[in-house]
Amino acid sequence: MLLVQIPDEAMREKIFRLHTKTMPLKNVDLKKLAMETEGYVGADIQAIAREAAILALRKDMKAKEVRQEHFEEALTKVKPSVDAETKIAYERLEAELRAAKAKEIKPKISYFG
């Protein structure tokens, strides 16, 4: 079983940078977007970036840049994959798996033999 961590704010900013590196951005605050996207995972952030680009083109087929307003509108359309309840469930599962693994690898120390 592989449990992938929910990205924190710093990681979300890096994911935004990754998915917008080839986009012509103008006045886009990726740090602000990262702060506003608690509960969003990498695929969600990728969807936001794509939606923002599509929105820019829908507004102007000759658009040469993607702006903050496009990202803000994209945020109204793309919802996070992880809500508070799911996050708690993931954290509980992680704790249980760590405890089980710790018991499994606990050394068997014997001082009498």
N, CA, C and O atoms as a MOPAC input file, in Angstrom:
PM7 MOZYME 1SCF
protein

 N      0.85000 1    -1.16900 1     0.00000 1
 C      0.00000 1     0.00000 1     0.00000 1
 C      0.89400 1     1.23000 1     0.00000 1
 O      1.88400 1     1.28900 1     0.73000 1
 N      0.54900 1     2.18900 1    -0.80100 1
 C      1.31100 1     3.43200 1    -0.89000 1
 C      0.39300 1     4.57700 1    -0.51300 1
 O     -0.63800 1     4.79600 1    -1.14800 1
 N      0.77200 1     5.30300 1     0.52000 1
 C     -0.01800 1     6.44400 1     0.97900 1
 C      0.74100 1     7.70900 1     0.60100 1
 O      1.83300 1     7.97100 1     1.10500 1
 N      0.14500 1     8.48500 1    -0.29000 1
 C      0.77500 1     9.72300 1    -0.75400 1
 C      0.25800 1    10.86800 1     0.10100 1
 O     -0.94800 1    11.03100 1     0.28800 1
 N      1.18900 1    11.65600 1     0.61600 1
 C      0.82400 1    12.77400 1     1.48100 1
 C      0.00400 1    13.81500 1     0.71100 1
 O      0.18500 1    13.99900 1    -0.49200 1
 N     -0.88600 1    14.48100 1     1.41700 1
 C     -1.62700 1    15.60600 1     0.85500 1
 C     -0.64600 1    16.77400 1     0.81400 1
 O     -0.00900 1    17.07000 1     1.82500 1
 N     -0.51000 1    17.44200 1    -0.32800 1
 C      0.50100 1    18.50400 1    -0.41700 1
 C      0.22700 1    19.66900 1     0.53600 1
 O     -0.90400 1    20.13700 1     0.66400 1
 N      1.28600 1    20.11800 1     1.19300 1
 C      1.15900 1    21.30300 1     2.03900 1
 C      1.28900 1    22.54300 1     1.14100 1
 O      1.45000 1    22.42500 1    -0.07400 1
 N      1.21700 1    23.70800 1     1.74400 1
 C      1.22100 1    24.95200 1     0.96900 1
 C      2.47600 1    25.09400 1     0.09800 1
 O      2.37600 1    25.46300 1    -1.07200 1
 N      3.63600 1    24.80800 1     0.65300 1
 C      4.88700 1    24.92700 1    -0.11100 1
 C      4.89400 1    23.97100 1    -1.29700 1
 O      5.31900 1    24.33200 1    -2.39500 1
 N      4.42300 1    22.75900 1    -1.06900 1
 C      4.38800 1    21.77700 1    -2.15400 1
 C      3.35600 1    22.18100 1    -3.21800 1
 O      3.59400 1    22.00600 1    -4.41300 1
 N      2.21900 1    22.71600 1    -2.78200 1
 C      1.22200 1    23.16700 1    -3.76000 1
 C      1.78900 1    24.27400 1    -4.64600 1
 O      1.52200 1    24.31300 1    -5.84700 1
 N      2.57100 1    25.17400 1    -4.04600 1
 C      3.19000 1    26.23600 1    -4.84700 1
 C      4.13200 1    25.62600 1    -5.89000 1
 O      4.14700 1    26.06100 1    -7.04200 1
 N      4.90600 1    24.63100 1    -5.49300 1
 C      5.80700 1    23.96300 1    -6.43800 1
 C      5.02000 1    23.27700 1    -7.55300 1
 O      5.43300 1    23.28500 1    -8.71300 1
 N      3.89400 1    22.69000 1    -7.19400 1
 C      3.05800 1    22.01900 1    -8.19400 1
 C      2.47800 1    23.05100 1    -9.15800 1
 O      2.42600 1    22.81100 1   -10.36500 1
 N      2.04100 1    24.20100 1    -8.63500 1
 C      1.57100 1    25.27700 1    -9.51000 1
 C      2.68400 1    25.70400 1   -10.46400 1
 O      2.44400 1    25.90000 1   -11.65600 1
 N      3.90100 1    25.84900 1    -9.93800 1
 C      5.03400 1    26.26600 1   -10.78700 1
 C      5.28500 1    25.23500 1   -11.89000 1
 O      5.54500 1    25.59900 1   -13.03700 1
 N      5.20800 1    23.96600 1   -11.54400 1
 C      5.40800 1    22.89900 1   -12.51100 1
 C      4.37400 1    22.96600 1   -13.63200 1
 O      4.71800 1    22.86800 1   -14.81000 1
 N      3.10900 1    23.13400 1   -13.25800 1
 C      2.03300 1    23.09200 1   -14.25700 1
 C      1.81600 1    24.41100 1   -14.98900 1
 O      0.98000 1    24.48900 1   -15.88900 1
 N      2.55800 1    25.44600 1   -14.61100 1
 C      2.42800 1    26.72500 1   -15.31500 1
 C      3.73700 1    27.17700 1   -15.95000 1
 O      3.81700 1    28.28600 1   -16.48000 1
 N      4.76600 1    26.32900 1   -15.90300 1
 C      6.08400 1    26.76300 1   -16.37500 1
 C      6.09100 1    27.15300 1   -17.85200 1
 O      6.91200 1    27.97600 1   -18.25600 1
 N      5.21700 1    26.59800 1   -18.65300 1
 C      5.18600 1    26.95800 1   -20.07500 1
 C      4.05400 1    27.93500 1   -20.39900 1
 O      3.85900 1    28.29800 1   -21.55900 1
 N      3.31700 1    28.35500 1   -19.38300 1
 C      2.20900 1    29.29300 1   -19.59700 1
 C      2.69700 1    30.73100 1   -19.56900 1
 O      3.55200 1    31.08000 1   -18.75500 1
 N      2.16900 1    31.56000 1   -20.43900 1
 C      2.50400 1    32.98600 1   -20.37500 1
 C      1.66100 1    33.66500 1   -19.28400 1
 O      0.55500 1    34.13400 1   -19.55400 1
 N      2.17900 1    33.71300 1   -18.07700 1
 C      1.44100 1    34.27300 1   -16.94600 1
 C      1.65600 1    35.77400 1   -16.84600 1
 O      2.73800 1    36.28500 1   -17.13500 1
 N      0.60300 1    36.47100 1   -16.43200 1
 C      0.72000 1    37.90800 1   -16.17700 1
 C     -0.00900 1    38.23000 1   -14.88900 1
 O     -1.21100 1    37.99500 1   -14.76400 1
 N      0.73800 1    38.77700 1   -13.92100 1
 C      0.18400 1    39.17000 1   -12.62200 1
 C     -0.48000 1    37.99800 1   -11.89800 1
 O     -1.53700 1    38.16200 1   -11.29000 1
 N      0.13100 1    36.82900 1   -11.96100 1
 C     -0.38800 1    35.64400 1   -11.27500 1
 C      0.46700 1    35.41200 1   -10.03400 1
 O      1.69100 1    35.31200 1   -10.11600 1
 N     -0.19200 1    35.33000 1    -8.89300 1
 C      0.48100 1    35.11200 1    -7.61400 1
 C      0.33000 1    33.63500 1    -7.22600 1
 O     -0.66400 1    33.23600 1    -6.62000 1
 N      1.32800 1    32.84500 1    -7.58600 1
 C      1.26800 1    31.40600 1    -7.31100 1
 C      1.30500 1    31.11700 1    -5.81400 1
 O      0.71600 1    30.13700 1    -5.35800 1
 N      1.98400 1    31.95000 1    -5.05500 1
 C      2.02200 1    31.77900 1    -3.59800 1
 C      0.61300 1    31.94800 1    -3.02100 1
 O      0.20500 1    31.17700 1    -2.15300 1
 N     -0.12500 1    32.94600 1    -3.49600 1
 C     -1.50100 1    33.17700 1    -3.04400 1
 C     -2.39500 1    31.99700 1    -3.43900 1
 O     -3.21800 1    31.53400 1    -2.65000 1
 N     -2.21900 1    31.52600 1    -4.66100 1
 C     -3.00700 1    30.37300 1    -5.10500 1
 C     -2.72300 1    29.15700 1    -4.23400 1
 O     -3.63500 1    28.40100 1    -3.89900 1
 N     -1.46600 1    28.97000 1    -3.87000 1
 C     -1.10700 1    27.84200 1    -3.00500 1
 C     -1.79300 1    27.96800 1    -1.64300 1
 O     -2.23700 1    26.97100 1    -1.07500 1
 N     -1.87600 1    29.18600 1    -1.12500 1
 C     -2.54300 1    29.40600 1     0.17100 1
 C     -4.03500 1    29.12000 1     0.07900 1
 O     -4.64300 1    28.66900 1     1.05000 1
 N     -4.62400 1    29.37600 1    -1.07300 1
 C     -6.07100 1    29.23000 1    -1.25800 1
 C     -6.50500 1    27.81400 1    -1.62400 1
 O     -7.69900 1    27.56000 1    -1.78200 1
 N     -5.57100 1    26.90300 1    -1.75900 1
 C     -5.92200 1    25.58000 1    -2.28300 1
 C     -5.68600 1    24.43600 1    -1.29600 1
 O     -5.24400 1    23.35400 1    -1.68400 1
 N     -5.97800 1    24.67800 1    -0.03900 1
 C     -5.90100 1    23.61600 1     0.97400 1
 C     -6.82800 1    22.47100 1     0.54300 1
 O     -7.98300 1    22.70300 1     0.18800 1
 N     -6.32000 1    21.25200 1     0.57700 1
 C     -7.12300 1    20.08500 1     0.20700 1
 C     -7.01500 1    19.70800 1    -1.25800 1
 O     -7.55200 1    18.68300 1    -1.67900 1
 N     -6.32800 1    20.52400 1    -2.03400 1
 C     -6.12700 1    20.21500 1    -3.45000 1
 C     -4.87500 1    19.35900 1    -3.59200 1
 O     -3.85900 1    19.61200 1    -2.94500 1
 N     -4.96000 1    18.35500 1    -4.43700 1
 C     -3.80900 1    17.49400 1    -4.71600 1
 C     -3.24200 1    17.87700 1    -6.08500 1
 O     -3.78600 1    18.74300 1    -6.77100 1
 N     -2.16000 1    17.23100 1    -6.46900 1
 C     -1.49600 1    17.57300 1    -7.72800 1
 C     -2.41100 1    17.57200 1    -8.93600 1
 O     -2.35300 1    18.48700 1    -9.75700 1
 N     -3.25200 1    16.56200 1    -9.05700 1
 C     -4.16400 1    16.48700 1   -10.20800 1
 C     -5.16600 1    17.64500 1   -10.19600 1
 O     -5.53900 1    18.15700 1   -11.25100 1
 N     -5.59600 1    18.05200 1    -9.01100 1
 C     -6.51900 1    19.18600 1    -8.89900 1
 C     -5.84100 1    20.47600 1    -9.36600 1
 O     -6.43700 1    21.28500 1   -10.07700 1
 N     -4.59700 1    20.64700 1    -8.95500 1
 C     -3.84900 1    21.85300 1    -9.31900 1
 C     -3.59000 1    21.88100 1   -10.81900 1
 O     -3.65900 1    22.93700 1   -11.44900 1
 N     -3.29400 1    20.72800 1   -11.38300 1
 C     -3.12800 1    20.64100 1   -12.83300 1
 C     -4.43600 1    21.03300 1   -13.53300 1
 O     -4.41300 1    21.73900 1   -14.54100 1
 N     -5.56200 1    20.57800 1   -13.00400 1
 C     -6.86900 1    20.91300 1   -13.57900 1
 C     -7.14300 1    22.41600 1   -13.48100 1
 O     -7.71400 1    23.00400 1   -14.39900 1
 N     -6.74000 1    23.03300 1   -12.37400 1
 C     -6.91600 1    24.48100 1   -12.21200 1
 C     -6.11000 1    25.22400 1   -13.28400 1
 O     -6.62100 1    26.14000 1   -13.93000 1
 N     -4.86100 1    24.82600 1   -13.46400 1
 C     -4.00700 1    25.48600 1   -14.45600 1
 C     -4.58700 1    25.34100 1   -15.86600 1
 O     -4.62400 1    26.30700 1   -16.62700 1
 N     -5.03000 1    24.15600 1   -16.20300 1
 C     -5.62700 1    23.94400 1   -17.53600 1
 C     -6.90500 1    24.75900 1   -17.69800 1
 O     -7.12700 1    25.38500 1   -18.73400 1
 N     -7.74000 1    24.74400 1   -16.66400 1
 C     -8.99800 1    25.49100 1   -16.72600 1
 C     -8.72200 1    26.98500 1   -16.86900 1
 O     -9.41600 1    27.66800 1   -17.62200 1
 N     -7.73000 1    27.49600 1   -16.16800 1
 C     -7.38100 1    28.92300 1   -16.26900 1
 C     -6.97600 1    29.26100 1   -17.70200 1
 O     -7.38400 1    30.29200 1   -18.23700 1
 N     -6.18200 1    28.40500 1   -18.31700 1
 C     -5.76400 1    28.64100 1   -19.70400 1
 C     -6.95500 1    28.60300 1   -20.64900 1
 O     -7.05700 1    29.42700 1   -21.55800 1
 N     -7.84700 1    27.65800 1   -20.43900 1
 C     -9.04800 1    27.55200 1   -21.27400 1
 C     -9.92500 1    28.78800 1   -21.10400 1
 O    -10.45300 1    29.32200 1   -22.07900 1
 N    -10.07600 1    29.23700 1   -19.86100 1
 C    -10.88600 1    30.43500 1   -19.59700 1
 C    -10.29500 1    31.66400 1   -20.27700 1
 O    -11.03700 1    32.49400 1   -20.80300 1
 N     -8.98000 1    31.78900 1   -20.27400 1
 C     -8.32700 1    32.91700 1   -20.95000 1
 C     -8.66300 1    32.89700 1   -22.44000 1
 O     -8.95700 1    33.93600 1   -23.03100 1
 N     -8.61700 1    31.71100 1   -23.03800 1
 C     -8.91500 1    31.59200 1   -24.46300 1
 C    -10.39800 1    31.76500 1   -24.76000 1
 O    -10.75800 1    32.30100 1   -25.80800 1
 N    -11.25500 1    31.32400 1   -23.86300 1
 C    -12.70200 1    31.52600 1   -24.07300 1
 C    -13.05200 1    33.01100 1   -24.08000 1
 O    -13.93200 1    33.44600 1   -24.82400 1
 N    -12.36500 1    33.77700 1   -23.25500 1
 C    -12.63600 1    35.21400 1   -23.17100 1
 C    -12.04800 1    35.95600 1   -24.35900 1
 O    -12.57600 1    36.98100 1   -24.79200 1
 N    -10.94100 1    35.42200 1   -24.88400 1
 C    -10.28300 1    36.04500 1   -26.03600 1
 C     -9.45600 1    34.98800 1   -26.74300 1
 O     -8.41000 1    34.57200 1   -26.24600 1
 N     -9.92600 1    34.55600 1   -27.90100 1
 C     -9.24000 1    33.49000 1   -28.64300 1
 C     -7.80700 1    33.86500 1   -29.01400 1
 O     -7.00100 1    32.99500 1   -29.34100 1
 N     -7.49300 1    35.14400 1   -28.96400 1
 C     -6.13400 1    35.58600 1   -29.29300 1
 C     -5.34100 1    35.92700 1   -28.03000 1
 O     -4.30600 1    36.58800 1   -28.10400 1
 N     -5.82200 1    35.48200 1   -26.88900 1
 C     -5.15900 1    35.78100 1   -25.61600 1
 C     -3.70200 1    35.33200 1   -25.65900 1
 O     -3.37600 1    34.24800 1   -26.14300 1
 N     -2.85800 1    36.17800 1   -25.14900 1
 C     -1.41600 1    35.89100 1   -25.12700 1
 C     -0.92600 1    35.60100 1   -23.71200 1
 O      0.24800 1    35.28800 1   -23.51100 1
 N     -1.82500 1    35.70600 1   -22.73300 1
 C     -1.41900 1    35.49600 1   -21.34500 1
 C     -2.58200 1    34.97900 1   -20.50700 1
 O     -3.75500 1    35.14400 1   -20.84300 1
 N     -2.20500 1    34.35100 1   -19.40900 1
 C     -3.17700 1    33.84900 1   -18.43400 1
 C     -2.98400 1    34.70100 1   -17.18100 1
 O     -1.86400 1    34.87100 1   -16.69900 1
 N     -4.08200 1    35.23000 1   -16.66500 1
 C     -4.02400 1    36.17500 1   -15.54700 1
 C     -4.60200 1    35.56400 1   -14.26100 1
 O     -5.22500 1    34.50300 1   -14.27000 1
 N     -4.37000 1    36.27300 1   -13.17500 1
 C     -4.86700 1    35.85600 1   -11.86400 1
 C     -6.38400 1    35.62600 1   -11.89600 1
 O     -6.88300 1    34.66300 1   -11.31400 1
 N     -7.10200 1    36.50500 1   -12.57000 1
 C     -8.56400 1    36.38100 1   -12.62700 1
 C     -9.00400 1    35.06600 1   -13.25900 1
 O    -10.04600 1    34.52400 1   -12.89200 1
 N     -8.22900 1    34.55100 1   -14.20000 1
 C     -8.55000 1    33.25700 1   -14.81400 1
 C     -8.37600 1    32.12100 1   -13.80200 1
 O     -9.16600 1    31.17900 1   -13.75000 1
 N     -7.31600 1    32.24400 1   -13.00200 1
 C     -7.10100 1    31.23200 1   -11.95800 1
 C     -8.18800 1    31.31100 1   -10.89000 1
 O     -8.67600 1    30.28500 1   -10.41700 1
 N     -8.56200 1    32.52300 1   -10.51300 1
 C     -9.61700 1    32.68500 1    -9.50300 1
 C    -10.93100 1    32.07800 1    -9.99400 1
 O    -11.64100 1    31.43000 1    -9.22600 1
 N    -11.25100 1    32.28300 1   -11.25700 1
 C    -12.47200 1    31.68600 1   -11.80700 1
 C    -12.33900 1    30.16600 1   -11.89400 1
 O    -13.30100 1    29.44100 1   -11.64000 1
 N    -11.15700 1    29.68900 1   -12.24900 1
 C    -10.93000 1    28.24200 1   -12.31400 1
 C    -11.14000 1    27.59900 1   -10.94800 1
 O    -11.64000 1    26.47800 1   -10.85300 1
 N    -10.75600 1    28.31500 1    -9.89000 1
 C    -10.95100 1    27.79000 1    -8.53200 1
 C    -12.42500 1    27.58900 1    -8.19800 1
 O    -12.75800 1    26.74600 1    -7.36500 1
 N    -13.30800 1    28.34900 1    -8.83300 1
 C    -14.74100 1    28.17100 1    -8.57700 1
 C    -15.27600 1    26.93200 1    -9.28100 1
 O    -16.33600 1    26.41700 1    -8.92600 1
 N    -14.54600 1    26.45900 1   -10.26900 1
 C    -14.99400 1    25.30100 1   -11.04900 1
 C    -14.34600 1    23.99000 1   -10.60900 1
 O    -14.98100 1    22.93600 1   -10.65300 1
 N    -13.08500 1    24.05400 1   -10.18600 1
 C    -12.34800 1    22.85300 1    -9.78700 1
 C    -12.34900 1    22.77800 1    -8.26300 1
 O    -11.83800 1    23.67100 1    -7.58700 1
 N    -12.90900 1    21.73600 1    -7.74700 1
 C    -13.01600 1    21.55900 1    -6.29000 1
 C    -11.91400 1    20.62500 1    -5.77400 1
 O    -11.39800 1    19.79700 1    -6.52400 1
 N    -11.56000 1    20.76000 1    -4.50000 1
 C    -10.49200 1    19.91100 1    -3.94800 1
 C    -10.92200 1    18.45800 1    -3.81700 1
 O    -12.09300 1    18.15500 1    -3.58800 1
 N     -9.96200 1    17.58100 1    -3.96700 1
 C    -10.21800 1    16.14100 1    -3.80800 1
 C    -10.28700 1    15.72100 1    -2.35300 1
 O    -10.92900 1    14.72400 1    -2.02000 1
 N     -9.62700 1    16.48100 1    -1.47900 1
 C     -9.51500 1    16.08400 1    -0.07900 1
 C    -10.23300 1    17.09700 1     0.81100 1
 O     -9.84500 1    18.26200 1     0.89300 1
 N    -11.29100 1    16.62300 1     1.47600 1
 C    -11.97500 1    17.48700 1     2.44400 1
 C    -11.43700 1    17.17200 1     3.84300 1
 O    -10.61300 1    16.27300 1     4.01100 1
 N    -11.90100 1    17.90600 1     4.82500 1
 C    -11.38900 1    17.74300 1     6.20000 1
 C    -11.59200 1    16.31500 1     6.71100 1
 O    -10.70800 1    15.75700 1     7.36100 1
 N    -12.73200 1    15.73300 1     6.42300 1
 C    -13.03200 1    14.37000 1     6.88200 1
 C    -12.08100 1    13.34800 1     6.24900 1
 O    -11.59400 1    12.44000 1     6.92200 1
 N    -11.82800 1    13.50900 1     4.95800 1
 C    -10.91900 1    12.60000 1     4.26500 1
 C     -9.49500 1    12.75100 1     4.79700 1
 O     -8.78100 1    11.76100 1     4.95500 1
 N     -9.08300 1    13.98400 1     5.07100 1
 C     -7.74300 1    14.22900 1     5.60600 1
 C     -7.56100 1    13.51700 1     6.94800 1
 O     -6.51900 1    12.91000 1     7.19500 1
 N     -8.57000 1    13.59200 1     7.80600 1
 C     -8.51500 1    12.92100 1     9.11200 1
 C     -8.42200 1    11.40700 1     8.92200 1
 O     -7.65800 1    10.73300 1     9.61300 1
 N     -9.19700 1    10.88400 1     7.98800 1
 C     -9.16400 1     9.44200 1     7.72100 1
 C     -7.77900 1     9.01400 1     7.22800 1
 O     -7.27100 1     7.97100 1     7.64000 1
 N     -7.16700 1     9.81100 1     6.35000 1
 C     -5.81500 1     9.51400 1     5.86300 1
 C     -4.81300 1     9.52200 1     7.01000 1
 O     -3.96200 1     8.63700 1     7.10400 1
 N     -4.91300 1    10.52300 1     7.88000 1
 C     -3.97900 1    10.63100 1     9.00200 1
 C     -4.12200 1     9.45100 1     9.95000 1
 O     -3.12600 1     8.93100 1    10.45200 1
 N     -5.36500 1     9.02400 1    10.20000 1
 C     -5.60300 1     7.85800 1    11.05200 1
 C     -5.01300 1     6.59300 1    10.43900 1
 O     -4.36100 1     5.79900 1    11.11700 1
 N     -5.25500 1     6.42500 1     9.15000 1
 C     -4.73600 1     5.26000 1     8.44100 1
 C     -3.21000 1     5.24800 1     8.47500 1
 O     -2.60000 1     4.20300 1     8.70200 1
 N     -2.59600 1     6.40200 1     8.25200 1
 C     -1.13200 1     6.48700 1     8.29700 1
 C     -0.61500 1     6.08600 1     9.67700 1
 O      0.35200 1     5.33100 1     9.77900 1
 N     -1.24200 1     6.57800 1    10.72500 1
 C     -0.81400 1     6.24900 1    12.09000 1
 C     -0.95100 1     4.75000 1    12.34900 1
 O     -0.06100 1     4.14300 1    12.94400 1
 N     -2.04800 1     4.15300 1    11.91000 1
 C     -2.26300 1     2.71500 1    12.10000 1
 C     -1.21700 1     1.89600 1    11.35000 1
 O     -0.68500 1     0.92000 1    11.87800 1
 N     -0.92900 1     2.30300 1    10.11500 1
 C      0.05700 1     1.56700 1     9.32200 1
 C      1.45800 1     1.68800 1     9.92300 1
 O      2.21500 1     0.71700 1     9.94200 1
 N      1.79600 1     2.86900 1    10.40900 1
 C      3.10500 1     3.06000 1    11.04600 1
 C      3.22300 1     2.19500 1    12.30600 1
 O      4.26200 1     1.58000 1    12.54800 1
 N      2.15600 1     2.15400 1    13.10000 1
 C      2.16100 1     1.35300 1    14.31900 1
 C      2.30400 1    -0.12900 1    13.98900 1
 O      3.06200 1    -0.84800 1    14.64000 1
 N      1.57500 1    -0.57700 1    12.98200 1
 C      1.65000 1    -1.98300 1    12.58200 1
 C      3.04400 1    -2.32100 1    12.06700 1
 O      3.58300 1    -3.38200 1    12.38000 1
 N      3.62500 1    -1.42900 1    11.28400 1
 C      4.97200 1    -1.66600 1    10.74800 1
 C      5.99700 1    -1.67800 1    11.88100 1
 O      6.92200 1    -2.49100 1    11.86500 1
 N      5.84700 1    -0.79700 1    12.85400 1
 C      6.77100 1    -0.75100 1    13.99400 1
 C      6.73800 1    -2.06200 1    14.77500 1
 O      7.77600 1    -2.56900 1    15.19700 1
 N      5.53700 1    -2.60400 1    14.96100 1
 C      5.42600 1    -3.88400 1    15.67500 1
 C      6.07600 1    -5.00400 1    14.87700 1
 O      6.70200 1    -5.90000 1    15.44300 1
 N      5.92500 1    -4.94700 1    13.56700 1
 C      6.45600 1    -5.98500 1    12.69100 1
 C      7.97700 1    -6.01500 1    12.70500 1
 O      8.57200 1    -7.09200 1    12.66200 1
 N      8.61500 1    -4.85300 1    12.76500 1
 C     10.07400 1    -4.81800 1    12.68700 1
 C     10.75300 1    -4.65300 1    14.04600 1
 O     11.97600 1    -4.52800 1    14.12200 1
 N      9.97000 1    -4.65400 1    15.10200 1
 C     10.53300 1    -4.51600 1    16.45500 1
 C     11.51200 1    -5.65900 1    16.69200 1
 O     11.15300 1    -6.82800 1    16.54200 1
 N     12.74500 1    -5.32800 1    17.05900 1
 C     13.74600 1    -6.38900 1    17.24900 1
 C     13.40000 1    -7.28500 1    18.43000 1
 O     12.88500 1    -6.83400 1    19.45300 1
 N     13.68900 1    -8.51700 1    18.26200 1
 C     13.45900 1    -9.49500 1    19.32000 1
 C     14.76500 1    -9.62700 1    20.08800 1
 O     15.66800 1   -10.36200 1    19.68700 1
 N     14.84900 1    -8.91300 1    21.18200 1
 C     16.06500 1    -8.89900 1    21.98700 1
 C     15.91100 1    -9.88100 1    23.14600 1
 O     14.93600 1    -9.85900 1    23.89800 1
 N     16.89300 1   -10.71700 1    23.24900 1
 C     16.90000 1   -11.66300 1    24.35800 1
 C     18.24300 1   -11.57200 1    25.06000 1
 O     19.29800 1   -11.69200 1    24.43700 1
 N     18.18600 1   -11.36000 1    26.35200 1
 C     19.41200 1   -11.26000 1    27.12200 1
 C     19.81800 1   -12.61800 1    27.72300 1
 O     20.85000 1   -12.73800 1    28.38300 1
 N     18.99100 1   -13.61700 1    27.48000 1
 C     19.25700 1   -14.93700 1    28.07800 1
 C     19.39400 1   -16.01800 1    27.01600 1
 O     18.76600 1   -17.06700 1    27.15900 1
 N     20.11800 1   -15.84000 1    26.04200 1
 C     20.21500 1   -16.95600 1    25.13900 1
 C     20.79200 1   -16.63200 1    23.88800 1
 O     20.93000 1   -17.50200 1    23.02700 1

